[in-house]
Amino acid sequence: MIRSNEIEGLKKRIGGNYIAKISMYFNQHLIFNKFNEPFSDSYISRVLNGKMPNKKVEDGIWQFAEELKKIEERDAARKAKILEPIELPKK
């Protein structure tokens, strides 16, 4: 079950409209319920907000947050590399 202190961090990492983003991620990565249907937005919301436990949904949310973190780190490294000082050739 997602703890209350983790909820805000996950929501910040995922950003606005987080339920729709999670739902899209689940559909793209074929994370479905036991009837092989997409999880409903309200169900995802209940699990994310710690009202219901569901290991499959929780693991999918953490996996999505981890992917987002990797993308952010990659972008930050790329931007830092672009902004590195230019070394002029020595004469």
C-alpha positions as CSV (number, residue, x, y, z in Angstrom):
1,M,0.0,0.0,0.0
2,I,1.3,3.4,-0.9
3,R,2.0,5.4,2.3
4,S,0.8,8.9,2.9
5,N,4.3,10.4,2.9
6,E,4.9,8.8,-0.6
7,I,1.7,10.1,-2.2
8,E,2.8,13.7,-2.5
9,G,6.2,12.8,-3.9
10,L,4.6,10.5,-6.5
11,K,2.1,13.2,-7.5
12,K,4.9,15.8,-7.8
13,R,7.1,13.5,-9.9
14,I,4.2,12.6,-12.3
15,G,2.9,16.2,-12.5
16,G,-0.6,17.5,-13.2
17,N,-3.3,15.3,-14.5
18,Y,-1.4,12.4,-12.9
19,I,-4.3,9.9,-13.1
20,A,-4.7,10.3,-16.8
21,K,-0.9,10.0,-17.3
22,I,-0.8,6.8,-15.2
23,S,-3.7,5.3,-17.1
24,M,-2.0,6.0,-20.4
25,Y,1.2,4.5,-19.1
26,F,-0.7,1.4,-18.0
27,N,-2.4,1.0,-21.4
28,Q,0.9,1.4,-23.3
29,H,2.6,-1.2,-21.1
30,L,-0.3,-3.6,-21.0
31,I,-0.9,-3.3,-17.3
32,F,-4.5,-4.6,-17.0
33,N,-6.8,-6.0,-14.4
34,K,-7.5,-9.7,-14.0
35,F,-10.2,-9.5,-16.7
36,N,-7.6,-8.1,-19.1
37,E,-9.3,-4.7,-19.1
38,P,-7.7,-1.4,-18.3
39,F,-7.9,-0.3,-14.7
40,S,-10.5,2.5,-14.2
41,D,-9.3,6.0,-13.4
42,S,-11.2,5.9,-10.1
43,Y,-9.6,2.6,-9.1
44,I,-6.1,4.0,-9.9
45,S,-6.9,7.1,-7.8
46,R,-8.0,5.0,-4.8
47,V,-4.8,3.0,-5.0
48,L,-2.6,6.0,-5.5
49,N,-4.2,7.8,-2.6
50,G,-3.6,4.9,-0.3
51,K,-7.3,3.9,0.1
52,M,-6.9,0.5,-1.4
53,P,-4.0,-1.9,-1.8
54,N,-3.2,-3.5,-5.2
55,K,0.3,-4.7,-5.8
56,K,0.0,-4.7,-9.6
57,V,-1.2,-1.1,-9.7
58,E,1.3,0.1,-7.1
59,D,4.2,-1.5,-8.9
60,G,3.1,0.1,-12.2
61,I,2.9,3.5,-10.5
62,W,6.4,3.1,-9.1
63,Q,7.7,1.9,-12.4
64,F,6.2,4.9,-14.2
65,A,7.7,7.3,-11.6
66,E,11.1,5.6,-12.0
67,E,11.0,6.1,-15.8
68,L,10.1,9.7,-15.4
69,K,13.0,10.3,-13.0
70,K,15.4,8.7,-15.5
71,I,14.1,10.9,-18.2
72,E,14.5,14.0,-16.0
73,E,18.1,13.0,-15.1
74,R,19.0,12.4,-18.7
75,D,17.5,15.8,-19.7
76,A,19.4,17.5,-16.9
77,A,22.7,15.9,-18.0
78,R,22.1,16.9,-21.6
79,K,21.4,20.5,-20.6
80,A,24.5,20.6,-18.4
81,K,26.6,19.3,-21.2
82,I,25.3,22.0,-23.6
83,L,26.0,24.7,-21.0
84,E,29.6,23.5,-20.3
85,P,32.2,26.2,-20.9
86,I,33.8,26.1,-24.3
87,E,37.5,25.3,-24.3
88,L,39.3,27.4,-26.9
89,P,42.2,25.8,-28.8
90,K,45.6,26.8,-27.4
91,K,47.9,28.8,-29.8
